[in-house]
């Protein structure tokens, strides 16, 4: 499933919060529930080049939005490179990044990041209020979108665990099963 994404939207002059919401809605309708949107923290401030910020508030309320660090010092904005957050999370979760940035600055950083950029980058376009993604994200000879959005380890055959009676006692080192499931759930990404 698709659980890691990055989206930037706008008409070249504006940062469109509506575009991010449309992208999230598109993936939600496709059945993907693990979504993280990365946005620089300074986008929280009122800005004449940022439109419809209430969408960011809604995404934050839904816990789909993460802000990347930024601050102002003596009137100058200092921001962490948000693309690094995308790549670090994609490396940890083996998920797809949705962005129109080609991430060229990071191709030579590591073999892992190069593979992510080559195989896990999903680009998009807007047609009015329609967020559109290609059916063939890796080109005409690549996989269909449905296959592209699946995690690689989902192709591995599933081997059922060996049958044994359950141990109903919890040792001091054991955690309840629900805690283990929550900790092993993949972390998503989106910007």
C-alpha positions in Angstrom: 0.0 0.0 0.0 1.0 3.6 -0.5 2.0 5.0 2.9 4.6 7.6 2.1 4.0 10.7 0.0 5.1 14.2 -0.7 2.9 16.8 -2.5 3.5 20.4 -3.4 0.8 22.1 -5.3 0.2 25.5 -6.7 0.2 27.6 -9.9 3.9 28.3 -9.7 3.3 31.5 -7.6 1.2 30.2 -4.8 1.5 27.4 -2.3 -1.9 25.7 -2.6 -3.1 24.0 0.6 -6.2 22.9 -1.4 -3.9 20.9 -3.7 -2.5 19.0 -0.8 -6.0 18.2 0.4 -7.0 17.0 -3.0 -4.0 14.8 -3.2 -4.7 13.3 0.2 -8.4 12.8 -0.8 -7.3 11.0 -4.0 -5.1 8.5 -2.1 -7.8 8.1 0.6 -10.3 7.1 -2.1 -7.8 4.6 -3.5 -7.9 2.9 -0.1 -4.6 4.2 1.3 -5.0 5.3 4.9 -1.4 5.8 6.0 -0.5 9.2 4.7 1.9 11.8 6.0 2.2 15.3 4.5 5.4 17.1 5.1 5.2 20.9 5.0 7.8 23.4 6.2 6.9 24.8 9.6 7.0 28.4 8.3 3.9 27.6 6.2 1.9 27.8 9.4 2.3 31.6 9.3 -0.1 33.7 7.3 1.4 34.4 3.9 -0.1 36.1 0.9 1.4 33.4 -1.3 -0.2 30.5 0.7 -3.8 29.9 -0.2 -6.6 28.2 1.9 -4.5 27.4 5.0 -7.5 25.9 6.7 -6.8 22.7 4.8 -3.5 22.4 6.6 -5.3 22.8 9.9 -7.7 20.0 8.9 -4.9 17.7 7.9 -3.1 18.4 11.1 -6.3 17.6 13.1 -6.4 14.3 11.3 -2.7 13.7 12.1 -1.8 13.4 8.5 0.5 16.5 8.5 4.0 16.8 9.8 5.9 20.1 9.8 9.6 20.1 9.0 11.7 22.4 11.2 12.2 26.0 10.3 12.9 29.2 12.2 13.6 32.9 11.7 16.8 34.5 12.9 17.3 38.2 12.4 14.5 38.3 9.8 16.1 35.4 7.8 14.3 32.1 7.4 16.4 29.0 8.2 14.7 25.7 7.0 15.7 22.1 7.0 15.6 20.6 3.5 12.1 18.9 3.5 13.2 16.5 0.7 15.6 14.9 3.1 12.8 14.1 5.5 10.9 12.4 2.5 13.9 10.3 1.6 14.8 9.3 5.2 11.3 8.2 5.8 11.0 6.4 2.4 14.3 4.6 3.3 12.9 3.4 6.6 9.4 2.4 5.4 10.0 1.4 1.8 7.2 3.6 0.7 6.4 5.9 -2.3 7.1 9.6 -2.4 4.7 11.8 -4.3 6.3 15.0 -5.4 7.1 16.8 -8.6 10.6 17.5 -7.4 13.1 15.2 -9.3 15.3 15.1 -6.2 18.4 15.4 -8.4 20.4 16.9 -5.5 20.2 13.6 -3.7 20.8 11.0 -6.4 24.5 10.7 -5.6 24.0 10.8 -1.8 23.7 7.0 -1.4 22.8 3.9 -3.5 19.6 3.5 -1.4 18.4 7.1 -2.1 19.2 6.6 -5.8 17.0 3.5 -5.9 14.2 5.3 -4.1 14.4 8.2 -6.6 14.4 5.8 -9.5 11.8 3.4 -8.3 9.6 5.1 -5.7 8.9 8.6 -7.0 5.3 9.3 -8.1 4.8 12.6 -10.0 1.4 14.3 -10.6 -0.4 17.1 -12.3 -3.4 19.2 -11.6 -6.2 20.0 -14.0 -8.2 22.6 -12.2 -9.4 20.9 -9.0 -8.4 17.5 -10.3 -5.3 15.9 -8.8 -4.1 13.4 -11.5 -1.5 10.7 -11.2 -0.3 8.5 -14.1 -1.4 4.9 -14.6 2.2 4.2 -15.6 4.4 6.1 -13.1 7.6 4.5 -14.3 6.9 4.9 -18.0 5.2 2.9 -20.6 7.1 -0.3 -19.9 6.8 0.0 -16.1 4.2 -1.4 -13.7 0.6 -0.2 -13.5 -0.1 2.3 -10.7 -1.8 -0.4 -8.6 1.3 -2.5 -8.6 3.6 0.5 -8.2 1.7 1.5 -5.0 2.2 -1.9 -3.4 5.1 -2.5 -1.0 7.8 -4.8 -2.4 7.6 -7.2 0.6 3.9 -7.8 -0.2 5.0 -10.0 -3.1 6.8 -12.3 -0.8 4.9 -15.5 0.0 3.2 -15.3 3.4 4.3 -18.1 5.7 1.9 -18.7 8.6 3.5 -18.7 12.1 3.9 -22.1 13.7 1.0 -23.3 15.7 1.6 -23.4 19.4 -0.6 -22.8 22.5 -0.8 -19.2 23.5 1.2 -18.1 26.5 -1.3 -16.1 28.5 1.2 -14.8 31.0 3.0 -11.6 30.1 6.6 -11.5 31.2 8.1 -8.2 32.3 9.9 -8.0 28.9 6.8 -8.9 26.8 4.5 -6.2 25.6 0.8 -6.7 24.9 0.2 -7.7 21.3 -1.6 -4.5 20.5 1.5 -2.5 21.5 3.7 -4.6 19.2 1.3 -4.1 16.3 1.2 -0.3 16.8 5.0 -0.2 17.0 5.4 -2.3 13.9 2.9 -0.3 11.8 4.7 1.5 8.9 5.1 5.3 9.2 3.8 7.3 6.3 5.0 10.3 4.3 3.6 13.2 2.4 4.6 16.8 1.5 
